[in-house]
Amino acid sequence: MRHRTTPKFWLFMIVTMLIVFSVSFGVLQHRYSDGERQLARISDYRDELDLYVRDLNEELEYVQTDAYIIRAARDQLGLIMPSEVRYVSGAN
């Protein structure tokens, strides 16, 4: 005796497969969109770090110049150049 499958069985199988594929596709789409958002956040953070590194490099170049050394000596140490005269005010 041969067992015959009915059209209802095949319809049930097709509907079940469509549901499984739809759910799988939805899960994968959600993971993909999460990955895109994370990539965008990381790219923004990388751009911020690039700007910070650029600013630090500019500051490093400036602190290695004579102008910075002279400014730091005057402002932080209170030094003057040999030909200059310091005036001190008695009023505070």
N, C-alpha and C positions, 0 to 999 in steps of 0.2 A: 504494500500500500504506500503510495507516494503522497507526501504531504505537500499540499499546494498553498502558496502564500497568496494572501488576498491583497487587493489594491489598498485596503485600509492599512495593512501592515507597511507597505511601501510609503504611503502618505505619512504615517506615523514616523518612520525612519527619516524621511526627508525633513519633516518639521523639526524633529529632534536634532538632526545634524545642523539645520539652519540656526536653531537656538544656540547650540554649542559654539558654532563658528561666530555668531553674533556676539556672544558673551566674551569669547576669546579676543575678538577684534576690539571690543570696547575696552577690555583690560589693557591690551597692547597700546591702544590709542591714548589711554590715560597715562600709562608709563612714558610714552613718547612725549606727551605734552609736559609732564613733570620734568623730564630730562631737558627739554627746551628751556623751561623756566630756570632750572638750575644752571644751565649753560649761560643764559643771559645774566644771571646774578654773578656768576664767576667772571664773565667777561667785563662787567661793570667794575667789579672789584679789581681786576687786573689793570683796567684803565686808570683807576684811582691810584693804584700802586705805581704805575708808570709815571704819572704826574708827580707823585711824591718823590720818586727816585730822581726825576729830572730837576725838581726843586733842590734836592739835596746836592746833586752834582753842581748846580749853579752856585749854591752856597759854598761848596768845597772849593770851587774855582776862585770865588771872591775872597775867602779867608786865606788863600795862598798869595794874594797880591800885596804890594807895598801899601796901597791905600788902606786896606783893612788893618794892617799892622800899625800904621800911624794912627788911625782912628781909635783902635783898641788901646794903644799906649796913652793917648790923650784922655779918652773917656774913662777907662777903667783904672789906669794907673796914675793919672794926673801928671804925666810927663809932658815936657815941652821941648821944642827943637833948640839947638844950641844958640841960634841967633835971636830967639824970641825972648820977650820979657813977660813975666807973670805979674798981673795986677791982682791984688787981693783987696776986696772991699770989706770995710769994717762993719758995715751995716748988714744985718741979717733980715 
